[in-house]
Amino acid sequence: MQEETKVADRQLCGSLKDRRENFRITDEVLLDYRCLSRQEALLRRQAPAQDASSAFALVPEMNELRQQTAILRRQAEQESAVIARLIEHLDRKVDRVIGVLMVHELGSRCPQPVTVDISADGMGFSSTEVLEVGQVLDIRLMIPATGYGLHTFAQVMRCGESGKHSGSRVGVQFQFLRDYDREALVQHLLQRQSMLLRQRKQDLEEE
């Protein structure tokens, strides 16, 4: 009986994890991507490290730091609410600075936000060009509403005609995402959905 319970618990945990990673929202992002040659894609698979001089490289470093200090943060919350609020305030300040740096780095390459549907596994977006299935992309994206940014690589899984305008609808799967980056993305998507739901509720109340 105990073994059956353990199996059931593992299945439940796996189901919840899959549900979190497949959780998807529609949002506006600044998106920049570049098609990689086969040689570039092979090199990226062998050494997927980011450019240390890029503002986007700061995001995974902060994600890793937050996970490494999670226990210390919880202890600070228990011992002093003031210290906990100070840490949270500093976190927001750092995120804001990184967000400004990312916008500056993207520059004129993506002046207007585009609509995407995104999960921790991948995303879909409209493109003015037709991309081949299997093509590897170097992707940088930022969600202006929260300042969240991500630099990763993705493989084109599907590409078809867009019903709204000329061009194509592209579906990509993220590659080389580290565990703490994926967890940070899931947390962000959940937080962003809550923001959108609150905004929608407020809009309905004002009508």
N, C-alpha and C positions, 0 to 999 in steps of 0.2 A: 504493500500500500504506500509506504514512504517513497519507494522508487517511482511509482506511478505519479505521486504528487510532485516529485522533483521534475519529472519529465513534463508534466503539465505546466509547472512554473516556468521551465525553460522555454516551452512553446509560447506561453503568454508573453514573456519578456521579448522573445524574438518577434512576435506579432506587433507588440507596441513599438519596438525599434523600427521595424519596417514601416509602420504607419507614420512615425515621426519623420523618417527620411523621405517618404513619398508625399508628405504634406506639401501642398502646392498653393501659391497665391498668385494673383495678377497684380502687377505694380509697375510704376514708372521708374526707369533706371537710365543712367548715362552708360552707354554701351560702346565699347571699342573692341574690335577683333581683327586679327590678322591671320591669313591662311599660311600654314607652315608647309615647307617642302618636305618630301619624304625623309631627306637627310636630317633636316631640322627636327622633325617629329621623333626620329630615332634618337637623336642626341638628347632631346627633352625627356624621353622615356628613361634614358640611362642616368641623366642628371637633371631632375626637374626643379632645381633650386632657382629662386628668383633673383633678379638684379637687386643687390643690397642697397643701391642708391635710389631705388624707386620708393615712392611714398606707399605704394601698395604692399611693399615688403614689411612695412611696419604693422600691418593688420594681423598677419599670422603670428608675429612676435608678441603682440599684445594678447592675442587669444591664448597663446601658450603660457604667457606670464600669468594671466588670470586663472587658468586652470591649475597652475603650479602653486598659486597662493590662495586657492579656494578655502583650504582649511584655516589659514591665518585670518582670512576675511570673516569667516563664520565666528571664529573666536573673538575678533574685534567687535562684531555685532553683539555678542553676548556680554562682553565686558563694558562696552561704551557705545551708546547710540550716537554720541557726538563724533567719535572717531569713525564710525561706520558711515555717517552722513558725509564726513570730510572725504573719505576714500571714494565714495560714490560721486561726489562733486568733482574730484580730481580726475576720475575716470571719464566723466562727460567732457571735461575740458580737453583732455588728451585726445579723445575721439573727435572733438570738434576741430582741433588743429590738424589731425591726420586727414579729416574730411576736406578741409580747405586745400591741403597739399595735393590730395588726389584730384580735385577739380582743376587745380592749376596744372597738374601734370597731363591731364586729359586734354586741356586746352580747347582748340577749335576742332579737334577730331570728332567730337560728339557734342555740339552746342545745345541740342535739344534732347530731352528725355524720350525714350521709346518704351512702348508697352511690351512687357514680357510676362510669361507665366513661368514661375521658377520654383524649384524644390531643391532639396539637398543633393539630389541625384543629377539634375540637369535643368534645362529650360528650353522654352520655345520662343521664337521672336520672328519678326518679319524682316526680310533683307531685300535690298534692291538688286542683288545678284543671285545667281543660281549656284549653289554649292554642291559638290559631289558627296554622295554618301561615303563615309570613311575618311573624309578630309579632317585633318586635325587643325584646330584653331587655337591661337593664343588669345585669351579673352581677359579683358579688364572691364569690370562693371562697378557702378556705385549707385546706391539708392539715396538720392538727395534728401528725402524726408527724414532719414535717420543718420546719414553719413556713413553707412556701412559700405565697405568696399571689398572686392575680391579680385585677385589676379590668379587665374588658373588656366588649365588647358582642357579642351573639350573635343569630342569626336562627333562629327555630324552623323546622326542616326537616321534622319529622314529629311527630305526637302521636296516640297510640292508647291503648286501654284497657290498664291494668296488670293482669297476671294474678295478682298477689300480694295486692293490696288495692284498695279503692275509690280512684279517681283516674285518673291517666293516666301513660303513659311518654313522656317527651319527648326528642327528639333535636335538638340545636342545633349550629350552625356558628359558630365564633368569627369576629368581624369586627374590622378595624383593628389586628390584632396586628402590632407592629413586628418586624423581623427578629430583633433581639437578644432581644425578649421570647419569640418563638417558639422560638429556639434554647435559651434558658434553660428553657423549659417542656419541651422534648425532653430536655435533660440531666437535668432533675429526674425525669421519668418513668422514664428509664433507671436513675437512681440509686435511685429508689423501688422499682422492680422487683427490683433486686439485694437491697435490704433485705428485701423480702417473701419472696424465695426463700431467703435465709439463715435467716429466721425459721421458714419452713416446714420447712427441713431440720433445724433445731434441735428443733422440736416433734416431728418424726418420730423423732429420736434419743432423745428423752426418754420416748417411749411404751414 
